[in-house]
């Protein structure tokens, strides 16, 4: 296998080639969240005055507490899935961390994993969380015990089957209550970053030499600190990230050209199985780009709700104006959906409920282990 160059890096089989010529990052790609969302906050306040409610967006998905904005367990939404939606979500179950020894808990949990029809490796992630925080790939009992030890007793975790496929996309879906069909408003491909060994340089050197990874070496070196001095075999791809989250160093590319009528039909079929769901992003695994366009072989890893983003904004070629415009569109849509659902008789939650959920999520986030 030839070593990669600037324009033809190694990519996961099934994904389109990744062009890395030109700039490696957009200038705002890793700005603080508060700075990117400052225009959203201003718009939120103005729309709150217009609609007479500051919490109206929390009605966008009215069967989900706070529309999933903050502090809502992933399992609450997964449990509502029926029919084709339930079938498309990778099999999962929840586990509540106990007070007993973590090694003992791990052995008990491994037995439960087997009874549920799953097998190692599996994915373990917080039931309450966002931005890929705390996602771990569990290969053995030791991995599981170390993962459990990070959490306080009473914390709920999700154990989920590992997808058959490596390619992944983030697909943003919106449907208005009065409309029978929804729309895919954004599609982004999520590339796992690799370096390829040359039999001479260490992993640390390969990271530093890479056009993009060298600019984000702080994200990768801590995760792979035990292997930084290893010389990677010539031609061998080395995966830098497991969880394809942007803030963890995954690469996102705008993929709107791959949105097809067939994919849109399939997503609408799937989402018919999630009652009263109108707004959110699905993180989807698929066999290859051709199958994605046909809407075939799709496996849902995650369904992100009211606080989720259209991932194309993190494409290096997306302008700041377009990125902020996409965020403003999303939050205007949340107000529109909330208004429509309020007219249908749903009641807006109070600000206290939102603050309680946000504080709970923030408090738990401090316990989460480093993301794989």
C-alpha positions as CSV (number, residue, x, y, z in Angstrom):
1,X,0.0,0.0,0.0
2,X,1.6,3.3,-1.0
3,X,2.2,6.0,1.6
4,X,-0.3,8.8,1.4
5,X,0.5,12.3,0.0
6,X,-1.2,15.6,0.5
7,X,-4.0,14.9,-2.0
8,X,-4.6,11.2,-1.6
9,X,-4.6,10.2,2.0
10,X,-5.8,6.8,3.2
11,X,-9.6,6.7,3.7
12,X,-12.0,4.1,5.1
13,X,-13.0,1.7,2.3
14,X,-16.4,2.7,1.0
15,X,-15.8,6.4,1.4
16,X,-15.1,8.8,-1.5
17,X,-11.5,9.9,-1.9
18,X,-10.5,12.7,0.5
19,X,-9.0,15.8,-1.1
20,X,-6.5,17.4,1.3
21,X,-5.0,19.9,-1.1
22,X,-5.4,23.5,-0.1
23,X,-6.1,24.6,3.5
24,X,-6.3,22.0,6.2
25,X,-8.8,23.8,8.4
26,X,-11.2,26.7,8.2
27,X,-10.1,29.6,10.4
28,X,-13.1,29.3,12.7
29,X,-13.3,25.5,12.9
30,X,-12.1,25.3,16.5
31,X,-13.4,28.5,17.8
32,X,-15.0,28.4,21.3
33,X,-18.6,27.2,21.2
34,X,-19.8,30.5,22.8
35,X,-18.3,32.5,20.0
36,X,-19.9,30.5,17.2
37,X,-23.2,30.5,19.0
38,X,-23.3,34.2,20.0
39,X,-25.4,35.2,16.9
40,X,-27.8,32.3,17.8
41,X,-28.3,33.6,21.3
42,X,-29.2,37.1,19.9
43,X,-31.6,35.6,17.5
44,X,-33.1,33.4,20.2
45,X,-33.8,36.4,22.4
46,X,-35.4,38.3,19.5
47,X,-37.6,35.3,18.5
48,X,-38.6,34.8,22.2
49,X,-40.0,38.3,22.2
50,X,-41.8,37.7,18.9
51,X,-43.3,34.4,20.0
52,X,-43.9,35.3,23.6
53,X,-41.9,32.4,24.9
54,X,-38.2,31.8,25.6
55,X,-38.6,28.0,25.8
56,X,-40.6,27.6,22.7
57,X,-37.9,25.6,20.8
58,X,-38.1,23.0,23.6
59,X,-41.4,21.9,21.9
60,X,-39.8,21.0,18.6
61,X,-40.0,17.3,19.4
62,X,-42.9,17.3,21.8
63,X,-42.8,13.6,22.9
64,X,-39.2,14.2,24.1
65,X,-38.5,16.2,27.3
66,X,-37.1,19.6,26.4
67,X,-37.0,18.4,22.7
68,X,-33.8,16.7,23.7
69,X,-32.0,20.0,24.2
70,X,-30.1,19.2,27.4
71,X,-29.9,16.5,30.0
72,X,-32.2,14.1,28.2
73,X,-31.1,10.4,28.1
74,X,-30.4,9.0,24.6
75,X,-32.3,5.9,25.7
76,X,-35.5,8.0,26.2
77,X,-35.6,8.6,22.4
78,X,-34.3,5.2,21.4
79,X,-37.1,3.6,23.5
80,X,-39.7,5.5,21.5
81,X,-38.6,4.0,18.2
82,X,-40.9,1.6,16.4
83,X,-41.0,-0.4,13.2
84,X,-38.3,0.4,10.7
85,X,-36.8,3.0,12.9
86,X,-36.3,0.6,15.8
87,X,-34.8,-1.9,13.3
88,X,-32.4,0.6,11.9
89,X,-31.0,1.6,15.2
90,X,-28.0,-0.6,16.2
91,X,-29.1,-2.9,19.1
92,X,-28.5,-1.4,22.5
93,X,-29.4,-1.6,26.2
94,X,-28.7,0.5,29.3
95,X,-26.7,-0.3,32.3
96,X,-26.7,1.6,35.6
97,X,-23.3,1.8,37.3
98,X,-23.4,0.2,40.7
99,X,-21.3,0.8,43.9
100,X,-19.6,-2.6,43.8
101,X,-16.1,-3.4,42.5
102,X,-15.8,-2.4,38.8
103,X,-14.1,-5.6,37.8
104,X,-17.0,-7.6,39.3
105,X,-19.5,-5.3,37.6
106,X,-17.7,-5.8,34.3
107,X,-17.9,-9.6,34.5
108,X,-21.7,-9.4,35.2
109,X,-22.1,-7.0,32.4
110,X,-20.2,-9.2,30.0
111,X,-22.7,-12.0,30.7
112,X,-25.6,-9.6,30.1
113,X,-24.0,-8.5,26.8
114,X,-23.9,-12.2,25.7
115,X,-27.5,-12.7,26.8
116,X,-28.6,-9.7,24.8
117,X,-27.1,-11.4,21.7
118,X,-24.2,-9.0,21.4
119,X,-20.5,-9.8,21.2
120,X,-17.3,-7.9,21.8
121,X,-16.2,-5.4,20.7
122,X,-19.1,-3.2,21.7
123,X,-19.5,0.5,22.2
124,X,-20.1,2.0,25.6
125,X,-21.2,5.7,25.9
126,X,-23.0,7.9,28.5
127,X,-26.7,7.9,28.3
128,X,-26.7,11.7,28.8
129,X,-24.0,13.4,26.7
130,X,-23.2,15.2,23.5
131,X,-20.3,15.8,21.0
132,X,-19.0,12.3,21.3
133,X,-18.0,12.7,25.0
134,X,-17.1,9.5,26.8
135,X,-17.5,7.1,23.8
136,X,-15.4,4.0,24.3
137,X,-14.7,0.9,22.2
138,X,-14.8,-2.1,24.6
139,X,-12.7,-5.1,23.5
140,X,-12.4,-7.0,26.8
141,X,-13.2,-7.1,30.5
142,X,-10.4,-4.8,31.4
143,X,-11.6,-2.1,29.0
144,X,-15.1,-2.4,30.5
145,X,-13.9,-2.2,34.1
146,X,-11.8,0.9,33.4
147,X,-14.7,2.5,31.6
148,X,-17.1,1.8,34.5
149,X,-14.6,3.1,37.1
150,X,-14.8,6.6,35.5
151,X,-18.5,7.0,36.5
152,X,-20.2,7.6,39.8
153,X,-22.7,5.0,41.0
154,X,-26.2,5.6,39.6
155,X,-24.9,6.8,36.2
156,X,-26.7,5.3,33.2
157,X,-24.6,4.0,30.3
158,X,-25.6,2.7,26.9
159,X,-24.0,-0.5,25.6
160,X,-24.5,-0.7,21.8
161,X,-23.5,-3.1,19.1
162,X,-20.6,-2.1,16.9
163,X,-21.7,-1.4,13.4
164,X,-20.7,-3.7,10.5
165,X,-19.7,-0.7,8.5
166,X,-16.9,1.9,8.9
167,X,-18.2,4.7,6.6
168,X,-20.3,7.3,8.5
169,X,-22.4,10.3,7.7
170,X,-24.3,12.9,9.7
171,X,-27.7,13.5,8.2
172,X,-29.9,16.4,9.4
173,X,-33.6,15.8,9.0
174,X,-36.5,18.3,9.4
175,X,-40.3,17.6,9.1
176,X,-43.1,20.0,9.9
177,X,-46.1,18.6,11.8
178,X,-48.5,19.4,9.0
179,X,-46.3,17.8,6.3
180,X,-46.3,14.0,5.7
181,X,-42.7,13.9,4.5
182,X,-39.6,15.5,5.8
183,X,-36.4,16.9,4.2
184,X,-32.7,16.2,4.5
185,X,-31.3,19.7,4.9
186,X,-27.7,18.7,5.4
187,X,-25.5,15.7,4.8
188,X,-21.8,15.5,5.8
189,X,-19.4,12.6,5.5
190,X,-17.4,11.9,8.7
191,X,-13.9,10.8,7.8
192,X,-11.8,9.0,10.4
193,X,-8.3,10.5,10.3
194,X,-5.4,8.1,9.7
195,X,-1.6,8.3,9.3
196,X,0.2,5.7,7.2
197,X,3.4,4.1,8.5
198,X,6.6,4.2,6.5
199,X,8.7,1.9,8.6
200,X,11.0,4.7,9.6
201,X,9.1,7.4,11.5
202,X,7.4,7.2,14.9
203,X,3.7,7.7,15.4
204,X,4.5,11.1,16.9
205,X,6.5,12.1,13.9
206,X,3.8,10.9,11.4
207,X,1.2,13.0,13.2
208,X,3.4,16.1,13.1
209,X,4.2,15.6,9.4
210,X,0.6,15.2,8.4
211,X,-1.0,18.3,6.8
212,X,-4.0,18.4,9.1
213,X,-3.1,16.1,12.0
214,X,0.0,18.2,12.7
215,X,-2.3,21.2,13.4
216,X,-4.4,19.1,15.8
217,X,-1.6,17.0,17.4
218,X,-2.8,17.9,20.9
219,X,-6.0,16.0,20.2
220,X,-4.2,12.8,19.0
221,X,-1.1,12.6,21.1
222,X,-2.8,12.4,24.5
223,X,-5.1,9.6,23.1
224,X,-2.1,7.6,21.8
225,X,0.5,8.6,24.3
226,X,1.5,4.9,24.9
227,X,2.4,4.4,21.3
228,X,3.9,7.7,20.2
229,X,7.4,6.3,20.1
230,X,6.4,3.3,18.0
231,X,7.6,3.0,14.4
232,X,4.5,2.2,12.3
233,X,5.0,-0.6,9.8
234,X,5.4,0.6,6.2
235,X,2.1,1.0,4.4
236,X,0.0,0.3,7.5
237,X,-2.8,2.7,8.1
238,X,-3.1,3.8,11.8
239,X,-6.4,5.1,13.0
240,X,-6.2,8.2,15.1
241,X,-9.8,8.4,16.2
242,X,-12.6,5.9,16.8
243,X,-15.5,8.2,17.6
244,X,-16.1,10.3,14.5
245,X,-16.7,13.6,16.4
246,X,-15.4,16.8,15.0
247,X,-14.2,18.2,18.3
248,X,-12.2,14.9,18.8
249,X,-10.4,15.4,15.4
250,X,-12.6,13.7,12.8
251,X,-12.7,15.3,9.4
252,X,-16.1,16.4,8.0
253,X,-16.9,17.1,4.4
254,X,-20.1,18.7,2.9
255,X,-21.8,15.8,1.0
256,X,-25.0,17.5,-0.1
257,X,-24.4,16.2,-3.7
258,X,-25.1,12.7,-2.4
259,X,-28.6,13.5,-1.2
260,X,-30.9,11.6,-3.6
261,X,-34.6,10.9,-3.8
262,X,-34.0,7.3,-2.8
263,X,-32.1,8.3,0.3
264,X,-34.8,10.9,1.2
265,X,-37.5,8.3,0.8
266,X,-35.7,5.8,3.0
267,X,-35.0,8.3,5.7
268,X,-38.7,9.3,5.7
269,X,-39.7,5.6,6.0
270,X,-37.4,5.1,8.9
271,X,-38.5,8.3,10.7
272,X,-42.2,7.3,10.5
273,X,-41.3,5.0,13.3
274,X,-40.4,7.8,15.7
275,X,-43.7,9.5,16.6
276,X,-43.7,13.3,16.9
277,X,-40.1,13.6,15.9
278,X,-39.5,16.6,13.7
279,X,-36.0,17.9,14.1
280,X,-32.5,16.3,14.6
281,X,-29.4,14.7,13.1
282,X,-28.8,11.0,12.6
283,X,-25.3,9.6,12.7
284,X,-25.5,6.8,10.2
285,X,-23.1,4.0,9.2
286,X,-23.4,2.6,5.7
287,X,-21.6,0.0,3.5
288,X,-20.3,2.4,0.8
289,X,-21.2,5.7,-0.8
290,X,-23.3,4.1,-3.5
291,X,-25.4,2.2,-1.0
292,X,-25.9,5.4,1.0
293,X,-27.3,7.2,-2.1
294,X,-29.7,4.2,-2.5
295,X,-30.7,4.4,1.2
296,X,-29.6,0.7,1.6
297,X,-27.8,-0.9,4.5
298,X,-28.2,2.1,6.8
299,X,-27.4,1.6,10.5
300,X,-28.2,4.4,13.0
301,X,-25.6,4.9,15.7
302,X,-27.2,8.0,17.2
303,X,-30.1,10.4,16.9
304,X,-29.2,13.8,18.0
305,X,-32.0,16.2,18.8
306,X,-32.7,19.9,19.4
307,X,-29.1,20.9,20.3
308,X,-27.5,19.1,17.3
309,X,-25.7,20.8,14.4
310,X,-25.7,20.4,10.6
311,X,-22.2,19.0,10.2
312,X,-21.4,20.5,6.8
313,X,-20.6,23.7,8.7
314,X,-17.3,22.1,9.7
315,X,-16.2,21.5,6.2
316,X,-12.9,23.4,5.7
317,X,-14.4,25.2,2.6
318,X,-17.6,26.3,4.4
319,X,-17.5,30.1,4.9
320,X,-18.1,31.6,8.3
321,X,-21.2,33.4,6.8
322,X,-22.6,30.1,5.6
323,X,-21.9,28.3,8.8
324,X,-23.5,30.9,11.0
325,X,-26.4,31.1,8.5
326,X,-27.0,27.4,8.9
327,X,-27.1,27.7,12.7
328,X,-29.5,30.6,12.5
329,X,-31.7,28.6,10.1
330,X,-31.7,25.7,12.5
331,X,-32.8,27.8,15.5
332,X,-35.4,29.7,13.5
333,X,-36.8,26.3,12.6
334,X,-36.9,25.2,16.2
335,X,-39.1,28.2,17.0
336,X,-41.3,27.5,14.0
337,X,-41.7,23.9,15.1
338,X,-42.3,24.9,18.7
339,X,-45.0,27.4,17.6
340,X,-46.7,24.8,15.4
341,X,-46.7,22.2,18.2
342,X,-48.0,24.8,20.8
343,X,-50.9,25.5,18.5
344,X,-51.6,21.7,18.5
345,X,-52.0,21.8,22.2
346,X,-48.5,21.0,23.6
347,X,-47.4,23.0,26.6
348,X,-44.0,24.7,26.7
349,X,-41.7,23.6,29.5
350,X,-40.4,26.2,32.0
351,X,-37.0,27.7,32.0
352,X,-36.3,25.9,35.4
353,X,-36.7,22.5,33.7
354,X,-34.2,23.5,31.0
355,X,-31.6,24.8,33.5
356,X,-31.9,21.6,35.6
357,X,-31.3,19.4,32.6
358,X,-28.4,21.6,31.4
359,X,-26.8,21.5,34.9
360,X,-27.2,17.7,35.2
361,X,-25.5,17.2,31.8
362,X,-22.7,19.5,32.6
363,X,-22.1,17.9,36.0
364,X,-21.9,14.4,34.5
365,X,-19.6,15.5,31.7
366,X,-16.8,16.0,34.2
367,X,-16.8,12.2,35.0
368,X,-16.7,11.0,31.4
369,X,-13.6,9.1,30.3
370,X,-11.4,10.2,27.4
371,X,-13.2,9.5,24.1
372,X,-11.7,6.8,21.9
